[in-house]
Amino acid sequence: MKLVYALCLCASPLGAQEAIAFNGYSVTINHIFLTQFGGKPVPTDKTTAEAVRICSSVEKTAELASVVQTGDMSGQFFFLCL
């Protein structure tokens, strides 16, 4: 099992993120996270910065609305653009 986990880390670099949806009002970002608070994934500064960058393209600011854990160390972070 440790070998499989190690191979996954090599295949997708830690900190890899991908904006998967943006409609001008919200943005969803898939991200491999390294931190948790109270058992829930917490977006890294890099994830939050990416949401801020994307929302600023429509002259809005990003605010975290929800988090869905999609794997042991990955999650989808949903930000509203306000």
C-alpha positions as CSV (number, residue, x, y, z in Angstrom):
1,M,0.0,0.0,0.0
2,K,2.8,2.4,0.8
3,L,4.3,1.7,-2.7
4,V,1.0,2.7,-4.4
5,Y,0.8,5.9,-2.3
6,A,4.4,6.7,-3.2
7,L,3.7,6.2,-6.9
8,C,0.7,8.4,-6.7
9,L,2.7,11.2,-5.2
10,C,5.2,10.9,-8.0
11,A,2.5,10.8,-10.7
12,S,0.8,14.0,-9.4
13,P,3.1,16.5,-7.7
14,L,2.1,17.7,-4.2
15,G,0.4,21.0,-4.4
16,A,-1.0,20.3,-7.9
17,Q,-4.2,22.1,-8.4
18,E,-6.7,22.5,-11.2
19,A,-9.5,25.0,-11.6
20,I,-12.3,22.8,-12.9
21,A,-15.2,25.2,-13.1
22,F,-15.6,29.0,-13.3
23,N,-18.7,30.9,-14.3
24,G,-18.0,34.4,-13.1
25,Y,-19.9,33.9,-9.9
26,S,-17.9,30.9,-8.5
27,V,-14.8,28.8,-9.0
28,T,-14.2,25.2,-8.0
29,I,-10.6,24.1,-7.6
30,N,-9.3,20.5,-7.2
31,H,-6.3,20.4,-5.0
32,I,-4.0,18.0,-3.2
33,F,-4.0,19.4,0.4
34,L,-1.6,18.8,3.2
35,T,-3.4,20.4,6.1
36,Q,-6.6,19.6,7.9
37,F,-8.5,21.4,10.7
38,G,-11.0,19.4,12.7
39,G,-10.9,16.5,10.2
40,K,-11.8,18.7,7.2
41,P,-9.4,19.8,4.4
42,V,-8.2,23.3,4.6
43,P,-7.2,25.1,1.4
44,T,-3.6,26.0,1.1
45,D,-2.4,29.6,0.5
46,K,-1.7,28.5,-3.1
47,T,-5.3,27.4,-3.6
48,T,-6.8,30.5,-2.1
49,A,-4.4,32.7,-4.2
50,E,-5.6,30.9,-7.4
51,A,-9.2,31.5,-6.5
52,V,-8.5,35.1,-5.8
53,R,-6.6,35.4,-9.1
54,I,-9.5,33.8,-11.1
55,C,-12.2,35.8,-9.3
56,S,-10.3,39.0,-9.8
57,S,-10.5,38.5,-13.6
58,V,-14.2,39.5,-13.2
59,E,-13.3,42.2,-10.6
60,K,-14.6,40.2,-7.6
61,T,-13.0,38.7,-4.5
62,A,-13.0,35.0,-3.6
63,E,-14.6,33.6,-0.5
64,L,-14.5,29.9,0.5
65,A,-18.0,28.5,0.5
66,S,-17.5,24.7,0.8
67,V,-15.1,21.9,0.8
68,V,-15.6,18.3,-0.4
69,Q,-12.9,15.7,0.4
70,T,-12.5,13.6,-2.7
71,G,-9.6,11.3,-1.5
72,D,-7.3,10.8,1.3
73,M,-5.3,13.9,0.5
74,S,-7.4,15.7,-2.1
75,G,-10.4,17.9,-2.2
76,Q,-12.6,20.2,-4.1
77,F,-12.7,23.8,-2.9
78,F,-15.7,25.9,-3.9
79,F,-15.2,29.6,-3.8
80,L,-17.8,32.3,-4.4
81,C,-16.8,35.3,-6.4
82,L,-18.3,38.3,-4.5
